[in-house]
């Protein structure tokens, strides 16, 4: 996994106004071999300042489709059974996904948000309860708490892993805590040993938000199967994709029946008594068409996951050698990262003070699309608006709501949101030379960071 020239010599050449660019010789390199570096006079000028970009081709497109998806949709179409109550495709997907993950039960839902919503209902989360979650996550993780009229409590982030800081969890638990809801952000795993230990000792169930973590593992077990339940999303960007869709995994028989009833308008499975869920429920079912897509997409999931893992490992080796670029660390217990996102922290002081937003624009201009990721969820204006709503004012004492903002400060997460850089999972699906070019683009920007900062 070495360059054809050393990285040290590459940096020296880049600093001297020459940089690796993609050329015919690089494009013809065999997949799996490092891309040869080609130097051209003046090529070190950043693309944002008028130079030539490192990459001129797109990363792999998404989703990947072929005759398998066409047949899956055609089979459902011509069956005339498009609703899971009549068809068998959703049931076949549930059986296949449960088998793949090692869970006893899988309940397919309309989307990942529906999976989280039904799981909280199945765990009997109610008004007056508190739910602990991280501040670095998609908005749906919070919205399902508000949908139950529970009070969200944020445990600060660990910037090195981008995950919930398990050391901050214990102090967030109170007698009102009903659920701990960690998020396996980007497909990386939270510190489940510590989180599950807190849950056991404090008698609080753990609901894993594994919406981005398909095939991720903790100590050899699939993420989403270690807590009371785990939830997945199959939205269009996800590693397993049906446009929209979701699933709940659990090995708790009673919890599975409560989640099922909630997702099917308070109705029990055929031939089974309705479980007590307070009479509440909604139509959160997956369609037969989506299930057909998922079964087809699953045939590629393992192969695609291995490609992402190999490319992520190789890219991390390169980026760790660039001062000021800190790839997200994995906990020791994470035996497989799903790599829905490739995340790293950017330190502007190692790039001549170049602001992160300017770095993101410069990297995108080099042909490497990227983003700054999430903003602090605990500070979103709609959070305070919800807490000031009539419902929350009636449900919670004034002193509880008045103290909420101070109680939910997350300074480590604030810093993370200022430093984070994201690359998407599709960027890890190409040949190894794509990883070479990502690293080359970052090195190129660093070599000209002072010029970019002044421009």
C-alpha positions, 0 to 999 in steps of 0.5 A: 500500500505504498506510493510509487514515490515516498509520501515524504518526497511527494510532500517536498515536491508539492511544497515546491509547486508540483503536485500529483495529478491524474493522468493517462498513466494513473487511469490505466493502473490496475485496480488495487495498485497505487496510482502512479504520481504524475507531476506537471509544472504549475500543477500545484496551484489550487483549483479554487485559485484557477489551477487544474483539479486533482480529479476530473472524473466522478466517484461511483454513482448510487444506487447500483442497479441491474436486472435483479432490481428490475425482476424484483419490481416486476415480480411484485408488480405482476403479482398484484399483491402490493400490500404486505398484508396480501403479499409475502415479499416483506415477510421474506425480507424480514426473515432474510435480514433477521438471519443476516444480523442474527436477530430473532425478530425483524419488523420492516417499517416505512423508514428509519424514523418509523423504526425509532418511533415504533421502538420507543412506543414498544419500550413504553416511552411516554410524556414525562420520561427522559430519553438520552441521545447524542447531539451529533446525529440526524434530526430524526433521532430527536424528533421521535423523542418529541413525538412521544412528548418525552424530554430529550437529554443530550450526552456529549460527544467524543470528538475522536470517535464522533460517537456518544461519550460513554463517560458522560452517560452516567451523569445524564441518567435520572429516575425519569430516564426511560431509554438510552439511545446511542447512535452508531454514527457513520457506521462506526460503533459506540462504546457498547460495553460501557453504554450497555453496562450503564443500562444494566446497572441503572435498569434502563433499556438501550435502543441502538440507532443503527440507521447508518450501520448496516453490517457493522459489528461490536465484538463480532455481533451485528450492531443493532442486536446488542441492545433491547432493540436496534433500528435501521434506515434504508433511505436512498443514501444508505448502504442498503437502499430502497429509497425509503424504508426501515427495520427494527431488530430485537430478540425480545419476543414481547417487545417485538409484538408491541413494536409490530402492533404499533407499526400496524395501527395497533393491530396484532399479528394474525392469530395473536392477541394484541399486546398492551401498548395503550391503544396507540399505533400508526400505519408505518408499514413497508411496501412489497415493492420496497422489500423487493428492492431490498432483497435485490440490493442485499445480494451486493451488500457484503461485497460492497462492504468489503470494498469500503472497508479496504478503501477506508483502511488504505485512506486512513493510512494516508490521511494519518500522515497529513498534519492536521487531518485526524481520521475518526478513531474506532473503539477497540470493540468495533470489529467492523465499521459499516463506513456509511461515512468517512469522517475526519477532523480538520485542524485549521492551525496546521493549514496556515489558519485556513478556515474549514469552510474554505478548506471544504470549498477547496477540496470540492474544487479539486474534484473531492465532494465533501461536507462539514456534517452536522451542526449541534442538534441540542442548539437547533431553534426548534428545540427551544420552540418545542420546549416552550410549546403548550404541551411541554409547558403543561407536562414538565415543571417550569424549573425543569424546562428552565434548567434544560439548556444548561443541563444539555450543554455539549462543549466537546460536540460544539468543537467537533461540529467546527472541525468535522469533514465528511466523505460519503460511502459511495466515494469508497466504492471505486478503485484504490487510486481514488483514495490516492487522489483524495489524499493528494488533493488534501496535500495539495491544499495544505501546500497552498493553504496560505495562498488560499487563506489570503485569497 
